[in-house]
Amino acid sequence: MSKKKKSPAQKLSRFLRETILNYFQSNTNGTFNYKQVAEALKVNDSETRKLVFTILNELAKEGVLDEEQRGLFKFAATTNFYNGIIEFTNRGSAFVMVENLREDIFIPAKSTQRALNGDKVSVKITSRTRNRKPEGEVMAVLERKERLFVGTIDIQNNITFLIPDDPKIDVDIFIPIGKLKEGKNGYKAVAKVTDWPENAKNPFGEIVEVFGHPGSNDAEMKAILVSNGIKFTFPDEVLDEANQISINLPQEEIATRRDFRSITTFTIDPVDAKDFDDAISVEFLENGNFRIGVHIADVAHYVTENSALDKEALIRGNSVYLVDSVVPMLPEHLSNGVCSLRPNEEKFTFSAVFEMNESAKVVNEWFGKTVIKSARRFSYEEAQEIIETGEGDYKNEILLVDRLAKKLRKERMKEGALEVQSTEIRFELNEAGFPVKVLKKTTKDSNKLIEEFMLLANKHVGFFVGDPKRQPRVTYIYRVHDRPDPEKVEQFKVFVSKFGKHFTYKDDQDIARQMNRLFEEMKDESSYNMIQQMAIKSMAKAAYDTKNIGHYGLAFTHYSHFTSPIRRYADLVAHRILFEVLHNKFLHHAHLSSTAKHISMTERKAVEAERTSRKFFQAQFLKDKIGETFVGTITGLTDWGMFVEIDENFCEGMISLKSMKDDRYVFDERDYVVVGVNDNREFNVGDKINVKVVTVNLAKKQVDFEYVSTEKS
């Protein structure tokens, strides 16, 4: 492998080729000579203009350009060239996502050239596969994605590379002498790519930050955050602005608000929660109805638009919840102090207050700024005990809101909402921060109680602001969820058939109802959770948008996020706009659509970081169990392996099909089954098998299993 840098002439030639290609793709109907192209690219010197002429003729020979007349070039009308973002797979191949192209373009590993994951590239379609999907090759990298690469420093014979953690980056980064900072062999570090010479196999880079020894929780969690572009420290300006905010409430502001301090109010949260952003108040009215207040931390009162705090919160978009820590959207002084609705402290809130009858029908609603004083902080477990025993603090209030919540939920299901019982893995950590036990959290009535009243507030706020009859119309950020993709629903149909179940539906709206029917039928079966997860995968992803298309999964025509402004920027925006509507201001919020796209993106990054965090702790939990055998359940199948979750500890790993020596196994995508070529032995999702833990890679958060039995458990 050569480390020799390319000449300035080589650099210029490649740069011009990519720029010229991009220019013609942006002007597909134009015809230009080399002088016009040179002028458009602001090329003035004669030598470079000659190079422009040479490149134009090369592109014409390659069929990228048509030479309409001598010296006049046009983008080829029949060209198969497209621009798009390249997304790599773990196997080195990639797909290029092209706007307005129905299908992604598949790029074999040998045809990705010097592209890196997330780059904007120019692609030429070379063929179509047997499934009629386009296949192509990368012709040029048009724009490098600005990103940092996290990995492990590898120094051999005074030659240094950073080996990226990301399995989608299949090339190591060469670190020249003097660009290592304080990095040492084996250290976890962050690098940026500075160049990729034409005659070099690897990109050149420099170390920008060193985390220390790999495998430590701190180093690995920081690495996960950096890999996903998530900041884990606040700028001094932001911290200074936050620390200037007093926790004390000024009397003049209290006087402008509806006072709920004497009304029974409480919070229900996880036992380890610190940022309490919602509380519920309960009043028994003389007419037999109930007044239920959903009180949300008034973050907008403290975080004003375009302040340093606001700009930083927008960049972050949301808080990130790793296994052993939280990366908050707002500094701790606000998230855990000033704004947090802690018990026995007076707090400013923005509230949705509902008068409800015994049937849980809302007969009156009110939205506005309030002041509250929570009398009690319940954990979910404490509230659940009151629901189950009928005894405990504020039992009448807890039992009432539980009763109303169950009726609200029943009505949602009747309207066609999808009923998913979420399960979440939780780790019990010792004093050193290492996992000693893996648990699965299940949703109980106390969780559902809070969920239903948060949904109620979000739904009513969304409709109030987005009421089609409202004039003038208000631009708003909605939480939207599109209808399911028919192709994915058909895959789900095949999947459930493996469990002997039939899934049929009449139309889009009937899909959720039939899934609920299937869930009810399978609720006592071991495959219940797996079926629910596959159902979720068949659905569209929820996102933020200024265009309201409703929320399919909840069966709501209008839905916003209003109830968690401490940890979600969308809710902070919702508070500001609701306040304006209540006061007939109807201000124009510039770039609201781009804000919606941005916070949808930061949400995806947070989800990926949280998922990777769980994978690391799963791998860490199994590190000292190499060689041990467990019973597991097959949770997924691919053409390179089977994913298996250990029944005992819920940790997941993969069995490579190549590692199965008793036969040659292949994945049948159509029937979603792994089959032995010689004996026709089948492995289906949901099958119980015995697995041995053979390797654990903490850096890549991967666990490899070995199939150790030919008998199904």
C-alpha positions in Angstrom: 0.0 0.0 0.0 1.5 3.3 -1.1 1.3 6.3 1.2 2.6 8.7 -1.5 0.5 11.8 -1.9 -0.9 12.6 -5.4 0.5 15.6 -7.3 -1.4 19.0 -7.3 -2.2 18.3 -11.0 -3.9 14.9 -10.1 -5.9 16.6 -7.3 -7.0 19.3 -9.7 -8.0 16.8 -12.4 -10.1 14.8 -10.0 -11.7 17.9 -8.5 -12.5 19.4 -11.9 -14.0 16.1 -13.2 -16.4 15.9 -10.2 -17.3 19.6 -10.5 -17.9 19.4 -14.2 -20.0 16.2 -13.8 -22.1 18.0 -11.1 -22.5 21.1 -13.3 -24.0 19.1 -16.2 -26.2 17.1 -13.9 -27.6 20.4 -12.6 -28.1 21.7 -16.1 -29.4 18.6 -18.0 -31.1 20.6 -20.8 -28.2 22.9 -21.5 -25.5 22.7 -24.2 -22.1 24.2 -23.4 -18.6 24.5 -24.9 -15.5 24.3 -22.8 -15.2 28.1 -22.6 -18.7 28.4 -21.1 -18.0 25.6 -18.7 -14.8 27.2 -17.6 -16.5 30.5 -17.1 -19.3 28.9 -15.1 -16.6 27.2 -12.9 -14.6 30.5 -12.7 -11.6 28.9 -14.3 -9.4 31.7 -15.8 -5.9 30.4 -16.4 -5.1 28.8 -19.8 -3.7 25.5 -18.4 -6.7 24.7 -16.3 -9.0 25.7 -19.2 -7.2 23.1 -21.4 -7.8 20.6 -18.6 -11.5 21.4 -18.7 -11.5 20.7 -22.5 -9.7 17.4 -21.9 -12.2 16.2 -19.2 -15.2 17.2 -21.4 -13.9 14.9 -24.2 -13.2 12.1 -21.7 -16.8 12.3 -20.4 -18.1 12.2 -23.9 -16.1 9.1 -24.7 -17.5 7.5 -21.6 -21.1 8.3 -22.7 -21.8 10.6 -19.9 -22.0 13.6 -22.3 -23.2 13.9 -25.8 -21.1 16.0 -28.2 -24.1 17.6 -30.1 -21.8 19.5 -32.5 -18.1 19.7 -32.5 -17.0 21.2 -29.2 -20.6 21.5 -27.9 -21.5 19.1 -25.0 -24.8 18.2 -23.4 -25.7 15.7 -20.6 -26.5 12.5 -22.3 -30.3 12.1 -22.7 -30.1 8.3 -22.2 -27.6 8.5 -19.3 -28.0 6.3 -16.4 -26.2 8.7 -14.1 -27.8 9.8 -10.8 -26.8 11.8 -7.7 -27.6 10.5 -4.3 -26.5 9.7 -0.8 -24.6 6.4 -0.3 -25.5 4.2 2.6 -23.2 1.2 3.2 -24.1 -2.2 4.6 -22.0 -4.2 7.1 -20.8 -6.4 4.2 -19.1 -3.5 2.2 -21.8 -3.2 -0.4 -24.0 -0.1 -0.5 -27.2 1.5 -1.7 -27.5 5.0 -3.1 -30.7 6.8 -2.3 -31.8 9.1 -5.1 -34.6 11.6 -4.8 -37.5 11.0 -7.2 -36.1 7.5 -8.0 -38.5 4.8 -6.9 -35.8 2.3 -5.9 -32.4 2.7 -4.3 -29.4 1.7 -6.5 -27.4 -1.3 -5.3 -23.7 -0.8 -5.4 -21.5 -3.9 -5.1 -18.5 -3.7 -2.7 -16.0 -3.6 -5.6 -17.8 -0.6 -7.2 -17.9 1.9 -4.2 -14.6 3.5 -5.2 -13.5 6.1 -2.6 -17.0 6.8 -1.2 -17.6 6.7 2.6 -20.9 6.2 4.3 -23.1 9.2 4.0 -21.2 10.9 1.1 -23.1 12.4 -1.9 -22.0 10.5 -5.0 -22.6 10.3 -8.7 -23.6 6.8 -9.7 -23.9 5.1 -13.1 -26.5 2.3 -13.4 -24.8 -0.7 -15.0 -27.5 -3.4 -14.9 -30.6 -4.6 -13.2 -30.7 -7.7 -11.0 -33.0 -10.6 -11.3 -35.4 -8.7 -9.1 -35.3 -5.8 -11.5 -33.5 -3.6 -9.0 -31.0 -1.2 -10.4 -27.3 -2.0 -9.9 -24.5 0.5 -10.4 -21.1 1.9 -9.6 -19.8 5.1 -8.0 -18.3 7.4 -10.7 -17.4 10.3 -8.4 -17.7 11.6 -4.9 -19.5 14.9 -5.2 -19.5 15.9 -1.6 -18.0 14.4 1.5 -20.2 14.1 4.5 -18.7 16.1 7.3 -18.2 13.6 10.1 -15.8 12.2 12.7 -14.8 8.6 12.8 -14.5 6.7 16.1 -12.3 3.7 16.4 -9.2 2.1 17.9 -5.6 3.3 17.2 -3.5 0.5 15.8 0.3 1.1 15.6 2.5 -1.5 13.9 6.1 -0.8 12.9 5.6 2.9 13.5 2.7 3.0 11.0 -0.5 4.2 12.5 -4.1 3.5 11.5 -7.5 4.2 13.1 -9.7 1.1 12.8 -13.3 2.5 12.7 -15.9 0.9 15.0 -18.6 1.4 12.5 -19.0 -1.8 10.5 -20.2 0.3 7.6 -16.8 1.8 7.2 -14.7 -1.0 5.8 -11.4 1.0 5.3 -8.9 2.0 7.9 -7.8 5.6 8.2 -4.0 6.2 7.9 -2.7 8.6 10.5 0.6 10.3 9.4 3.4 11.0 11.9 2.6 14.1 13.9 -1.2 13.7 13.6 -1.6 11.3 16.5 -2.0 13.8 19.4 -1.6 11.9 22.7 -3.0 8.7 21.2 -1.4 5.4 22.0 -1.7 1.9 20.6 -5.1 0.4 21.5 -6.6 3.6 22.6 -10.1 4.6 21.6 -10.0 7.9 19.6 -11.7 10.1 17.1 -10.3 11.0 13.7 -11.3 13.1 10.8 -10.4 12.4 7.1 -8.1 15.1 5.7 -7.3 13.6 2.2 -7.6 10.5 0.1 -4.7 10.4 -2.4 -5.4 8.9 -5.8 -2.7 6.3 -5.4 -3.5 5.4 -1.8 -5.6 2.5 -0.7 -6.6 4.3 2.5 -7.8 7.8 3.4 -5.5 10.0 5.4 -6.6 11.5 8.6 -5.7 13.1 11.9 -6.7 12.3 15.5 -8.9 15.1 17.0 -9.7 13.5 20.4 -8.5 10.6 22.5 -10.8 8.8 24.8 -8.4 6.3 26.4 -8.6 2.6 26.9 -11.3 0.8 24.9 -13.9 -1.2 26.9 -14.4 1.4 29.6 -17.9 2.7 29.9 -16.9 6.3 29.7 -14.8 5.8 26.5 -17.4 3.6 24.8 -20.3 5.9 25.6 -18.5 8.9 24.4 -17.5 7.0 21.2 -21.2 6.1 20.6 -22.2 9.7 21.0 -19.5 11.1 18.7 -20.3 8.4 16.1 -23.9 9.7 16.0 -22.9 13.3 15.9 -24.3 13.9 19.5 -22.7 16.5 21.7 -22.0 15.5 25.3 -20.8 18.8 26.7 -22.4 22.2 26.7 -20.6 25.4 25.6 -19.7 27.8 28.4 -22.0 30.4 27.1 -25.0 28.1 27.4 -24.0 27.0 30.9 -23.6 30.6 32.0 -27.0 31.5 30.6 -28.6 28.6 32.4 -26.9 29.2 35.7 -28.2 32.8 35.8 -31.8 31.5 36.0 -33.2 31.5 39.5 -35.2 28.6 40.8 -37.4 31.0 42.8 -40.7 32.1 41.3 -41.3 35.9 41.1 -44.6 36.9 42.6 -45.5 39.2 39.7 -45.4 36.2 37.3 -47.4 34.0 39.6 -50.1 36.6 39.6 -50.6 36.3 35.9 -51.2 32.5 36.0 -54.0 30.1 37.0 -53.1 28.8 40.5 -53.2 25.1 41.1 -51.0 25.0 44.2 -53.9 24.0 46.4 -55.2 21.3 44.1 -54.0 17.7 44.6 -51.2 17.2 42.2 -48.6 14.4 41.8 -46.1 12.9 39.4 -45.6 9.3 38.3 -42.2 8.5 36.8 -39.5 5.8 36.6 -37.9 5.2 40.0 -34.5 6.6 38.8 -36.0 9.7 36.9 -34.7 13.2 37.7 -36.3 15.3 35.1 -40.0 15.4 35.9 -41.7 17.3 33.1 -45.3 16.2 33.7 -47.7 16.2 36.6 -51.4 15.4 37.0 -53.9 17.2 39.2 -57.3 15.8 40.2 -60.5 17.6 41.4 -63.9 16.1 42.2 -66.5 18.5 41.0 -70.0 19.2 42.5 -71.7 18.2 39.2 -70.3 14.7 39.4 -67.6 15.3 36.8 -63.8 15.5 37.3 -61.3 18.1 36.5 -58.0 16.5 35.4 -55.1 18.8 34.8 -52.1 17.7 32.7 -49.4 20.1 33.8 -46.2 20.4 31.8 -42.9 22.1 32.8 -43.0 25.6 31.3 -39.6 25.4 29.7 -40.5 28.2 27.2 -40.7 30.6 30.1 -37.0 30.1 30.8 -35.7 29.2 27.3 -36.5 32.1 25.1 -36.4 31.9 21.3 -32.9 32.6 19.8 -31.2 32.6 23.1 -28.0 30.6 23.6 -30.0 28.0 25.4 -32.5 27.8 22.6 -29.9 27.5 19.9 -28.1 24.7 21.7 -31.4 22.9 22.4 -32.3 23.0 18.7 -28.9 21.6 17.7 -29.4 18.7 20.1 -33.1 18.3 19.3 -33.7 15.9 22.2 -32.2 14.2 25.2 -30.4 10.9 24.7 -30.8 8.1 27.2 -27.9 5.7 27.3 -27.8 2.7 29.6 -25.7 4.3 32.3 -26.2 8.0 31.7 -28.3 10.8 30.1 -27.2 13.4 27.7 -29.7 16.1 28.3 -31.1 18.6 25.8 -30.9 21.3 28.5 -28.2 21.9 31.1 -28.8 20.0 34.4 -29.6 23.2 36.3 -32.7 23.5 34.2 -33.6 19.9 33.3 -33.2 18.5 36.9 -33.7 21.7 38.8 -35.5 24.8 37.7 -37.9 23.1 35.3 -38.3 19.7 37.0 -41.6 19.3 38.7 -40.1 18.0 42.0 -42.4 17.4 45.0 -43.2 20.2 47.4 -41.7 22.9 45.2 -43.7 25.6 43.4 -43.2 25.4 39.6 -44.3 27.2 36.5 -46.2 24.9 34.1 -48.2 25.1 30.9 -51.3 23.1 31.3 -54.1 21.3 29.5 -57.1 21.0 31.8 -60.0 18.7 31.0 -63.4 18.4 32.6 -64.4 14.8 32.1 -67.5 12.7 33.0 -67.5 9.2 34.3 -67.4 7.8 30.7 -64.0 9.7 30.3 -65.6 12.0 27.7 -64.1 15.5 27.7 -66.9 18.0 28.2 -64.8 21.1 28.6 -61.1 22.0 28.0 -58.8 24.9 28.9 -55.2 25.6 28.0 -52.9 28.1 29.7 -50.0 29.0 31.9 -50.2 27.8 35.5 -48.3 27.4 38.8 -48.4 24.1 40.7 -47.0 22.4 43.7 -46.7 18.6 43.4 -47.7 16.9 46.7 -46.2 13.5 45.9 -43.7 11.9 43.6 -44.8 8.3 42.8 -42.6 5.8 41.0 -44.5 3.5 38.5 -44.1 0.7 41.0 -45.7 2.6 43.8 -48.6 3.8 41.7 -49.1 0.2 40.4 -49.3 -1.1 44.0 -52.1 1.4 44.7 -54.0 0.3 41.6 -53.7 -3.4 42.5 -54.4 -3.1 46.2 -56.6 0.0 46.4 -54.6 1.3 49.2 -52.0 4.1 49.6 -51.4 7.8 49.3 -54.0 9.7 47.3 -55.7 6.3 46.5 -58.9 7.9 45.4 -57.2 10.2 42.9 -54.9 7.4 41.6 -57.8 5.0 41.2 -59.9 7.6 39.4 -57.3 8.5 36.8 -56.6 4.8 36.3 -60.3 4.2 35.6 -60.5 7.1 33.2 -57.3 6.1 31.4 -58.6 2.6 30.8 -61.8 4.1 29.2 -59.7 6.4 27.1 -57.6 3.5 25.9 -60.6 1.4 25.1 -62.0 4.2 23.0 -58.7 4.6 21.1 -58.7 0.9 20.3 -62.2 1.2 19.1 -61.2 4.0 16.7 -58.5 1.8 15.2 -55.4 2.6 17.2 -52.6 0.0 17.2 -52.1 -1.7 20.6 -48.5 -2.4 21.2 -47.3 -3.7 24.6 -43.7 -2.4 24.6 -41.0 -4.3 26.4 -37.6 -2.7 27.1 -34.4 -4.1 28.3 -32.9 -2.7 31.5 -29.5 -3.4 33.0 -28.7 -3.6 36.7 -25.2 -2.2 37.1 -22.8 -2.7 40.0 -20.8 0.1 41.7 -18.2 -0.1 39.0 -20.8 0.4 36.3 -20.8 -3.1 34.9 -24.0 -5.1 34.2 -24.7 -7.8 36.6 -28.3 -8.5 35.6 -30.5 -8.0 32.5 -34.2 -7.4 33.0 -37.2 -6.8 30.7 -39.4 -3.9 31.7 -43.1 -4.5 30.9 -45.8 -1.9 30.6 -48.3 -2.0 33.4 -51.5 0.0 34.3 -49.5 2.8 36.0 -47.5 3.3 32.8 -50.6 3.3 30.7 -52.3 5.7 33.0 -49.6 8.4 32.3 -49.5 7.5 28.7 -53.2 8.0 28.1 -53.3 11.4 29.7 -50.2 12.5 27.8 -51.8 11.3 24.6 -55.0 13.1 25.5 -53.2 16.4 26.0 -51.1 16.0 22.8 -54.2 15.2 20.8 -56.3 18.1 22.1 -53.4 20.6 21.8 -52.8 19.4 18.2 -56.4 19.8 17.2 -56.8 23.1 19.0 -53.9 24.7 17.1 -54.5 22.9 13.9 -58.3 23.2 13.8 -59.1 23.4 10.1 -61.7 26.0 10.9 -59.1 28.3 12.5 -58.3 31.5 10.5 -55.7 32.4 9.8 -54.2 28.9 9.6 -51.3 28.3 11.9 -48.1 26.6 10.9 -47.3 24.0 13.5 -45.1 21.0 14.1 -47.1 17.8 14.2 -46.1 14.3 15.2 -47.2 12.3 12.1 -47.3 8.7 11.3 -48.1 7.5 7.7 -50.1 4.5 6.6 -48.2 1.2 6.4 -46.3 0.2 3.3 -48.3 -2.6 1.6 -45.1 -4.5 0.7 -44.0 -4.6 4.4 -47.4 -5.7 5.5 -47.2 -8.6 3.1 -43.8 -9.5 4.6 -45.5 -9.4 8.0 -48.2 -11.7 6.7 -45.5 -14.3 5.6 -43.8 -13.9 9.0 -46.8 -14.7 11.1 -47.6 -17.7 8.9 -44.5 -19.3 10.4 -46.4 -19.4 13.7 -49.5 -20.9 12.1 -51.4 -17.6 12.1 -53.4 -16.1 9.3 -53.4 -12.3 8.7 -55.9 -10.8 6.4 -57.3 -7.2 6.1 -59.8 -5.2 4.1 -58.0 -1.9 3.8 -55.3 0.3 5.4 -57.4 1.2 8.4 -58.2 -2.4 9.0 -54.5 -3.4 9.3 -54.2 -2.0 12.9 -57.5 -3.7 13.9 -56.4 -7.1 12.6 -53.0 -6.7 14.2 -54.7 -6.0 17.5 -56.8 -9.1 17.0 -53.7 -11.2 16.3 -51.9 -9.7 19.4 -54.9 -10.7 21.6 -54.9 -14.2 20.2 -51.1 -14.6 20.9 -50.8 -12.7 24.2 -50.0 -15.8 26.2 -47.6 -17.3 23.6 -43.8 -17.1 23.9 -43.6 -15.4 20.4 -45.9 -12.6 21.4 -43.2 -9.9 21.8 -41.5 -11.0 18.6 -44.7 -10.7 16.7 -45.3 -7.2 18.1 -41.8 -6.1 17.1 -42.3 -7.4 13.5 -45.6 -5.5 13.4 -43.8 -2.3 14.3 -41.2 -2.9 11.6 -44.0 -3.2 9.0 -45.2 0.3 10.0 -43.9 3.7 8.7 -41.7 5.6 11.1 -43.3 8.4 13.1 -41.7 11.9 12.4 -42.2 15.6 12.8 -43.7 17.6 10.0 -45.5 20.9 9.4 -47.8 19.1 7.0 -50.4 17.2 9.1 -51.3 13.7 7.7 -52.5 12.4 11.1 -51.1 9.7 13.2 -52.0 6.2 11.9 -50.8 4.2 14.9 -52.8 6.2 17.4 -55.8 6.8 15.1 -55.6 10.5 15.7 -56.3 13.1 12.9 -54.3 15.7 14.9 -51.4 15.0 17.2 -48.5 17.0 18.5 -45.8 16.6 21.1 -46.6 18.9 23.9 -45.8 17.0 27.1 -42.0 16.7 27.3 -40.3 20.0 26.6 -37.4 19.3 29.0 -36.2 16.5 26.7 -37.8 17.3 23.2 -37.4 20.5 21.2 -40.6 19.7 19.4 -42.6 20.2 22.6 -40.8 23.5 23.3 -41.9 24.8 19.9 -45.4 23.5 20.5 -45.6 25.5 23.8 -44.5 28.7 22.1 -47.0 28.4 19.3 -49.9 27.4 21.5 -49.2 30.4 23.7 -49.3 32.7 20.6 -52.6 31.2 19.4 -54.1 31.7 22.9 -53.1 35.3 22.7 -54.1 35.8 19.0 -50.5 36.7 18.0 -50.1 34.2 15.1 -46.4 35.0 14.7 -44.5 33.6 11.7 -41.8 31.1 12.7 -39.2 31.0 10.0 -37.8 27.7 9.0 -40.3 25.6 11.0 -40.4 23.0 8.2 -36.6 22.6 8.3 -36.8 22.5 12.1 -39.2 19.6 11.9 -36.8 17.7 9.5 -33.8 18.5 11.8 -35.4 17.2 15.0 -36.7 14.1 13.2 -33.0 13.5 12.3 -31.7 14.1 15.8 -34.4 11.7 17.1 -33.1 9.0 14.7 -29.6 9.6 15.9 -30.7 9.4 19.6 -32.5 6.1 18.9 -29.4 4.7 17.2 -27.1 5.8 20.0 -29.5 4.3 22.7 -29.7 1.0 20.7 -25.9 0.9 20.4 -25.5 1.6 24.1 -27.7 -1.4 24.9 -25.7 -3.6 22.5 -22.5 -2.6 24.2 -23.8 -3.5 27.7 -25.2 -6.8 26.3 -21.8 -7.6 24.9 -20.2 -6.6 28.2 -22.6 -8.8 30.2 -21.6 -11.8 28.0 -17.9 -11.1 28.0 -17.2 -13.5 30.9 -19.6 -16.1 29.6 -17.6 -17.2 26.5 -17.8 -21.0 26.1 -21.1 -21.2 28.0 -24.2 -22.7 26.3 -27.7 -21.2 26.5 -31.2 -21.8 25.1 -32.2 -19.1 22.8 -34.9 -18.0 20.3 -34.3 -17.1 16.7 -35.4 -13.5 16.3 -34.2 -12.7 12.8 -32.8 -14.3 9.6 -30.6 -12.9 6.9 -28.6 -14.3 4.0 -25.4 -14.4 6.2 -26.8 -15.5 9.6 -29.4 -16.0 12.2 -30.0 -13.6 15.1 -30.7 -15.4 18.4 -31.9 -13.9 21.7 -30.9 -15.9 24.8 -34.0 -16.7 26.8 -32.3 -16.4 30.2 -30.8 -12.9 29.9 -32.4 -11.4 26.7 -28.9 -10.8 25.1 -28.7 -11.1 21.3 -26.0 -12.5 19.1 -25.6 -14.0 15.7 -24.9 -17.4 14.3 -23.0 -17.1 11.0 -24.4 -19.6 8.4 -20.9 -20.4 7.4 -20.1 -21.5 10.9 -22.8 -24.3 10.8 -20.8 -27.3 9.8 -23.4 -30.1 9.8 -24.7 -28.9 6.4 -24.5 -25.9 4.0 -27.3 -23.5 4.9 -29.0 -20.8 2.8 -31.5 -18.1 3.5 -34.8 -18.4 1.4 -36.0 -14.8 1.4 -39.4 -15.5 -0.1 -40.4 -18.0 2.5 -38.3 -16.3 5.2 -36.5 -19.5 6.3 -32.9 -20.8 6.6 -32.7 -24.2 4.9 -30.0 -26.9 4.8 -29.1 -27.7 1.2 -28.6 -31.5 1.8 -31.1 -32.5 4.5 -33.7 -29.7 4.1 -33.5 -28.9 7.8 -35.4 -25.6 8.4 -34.8 -22.8 10.9 -37.6 -20.4 11.4 -38.0 -17.2 13.5 -39.3 -18.3 16.9 -37.5 -21.6 16.9 -35.7 -22.6 20.1 -32.1 -23.6 19.7 -29.0 -24.2 21.8 -26.2 -21.7 21.3 -22.7 -21.3 22.6 -21.1 -17.8 23.2 -17.9 -18.0 21.1 -16.6 -14.4 20.7 -17.5 -11.0 22.1 -16.3 -7.8 20.5 -16.8 -4.8 22.7 -15.5 -2.3 20.2 -18.0 -3.4 17.6 -20.7 -4.3 20.1 -21.0 -7.7 18.5 -21.6 -11.2 20.0 -21.0 -14.4 17.9 -22.8 -17.6 18.8 -22.2 -21.1 17.6 -25.0 -23.5 16.9 -24.3 -26.5 19.1 -27.2 -28.8 18.7 -29.1 -30.4 15.8 -32.1 -30.9 18.1 -34.7 -28.1 18.5 -35.3 -27.4 22.2 
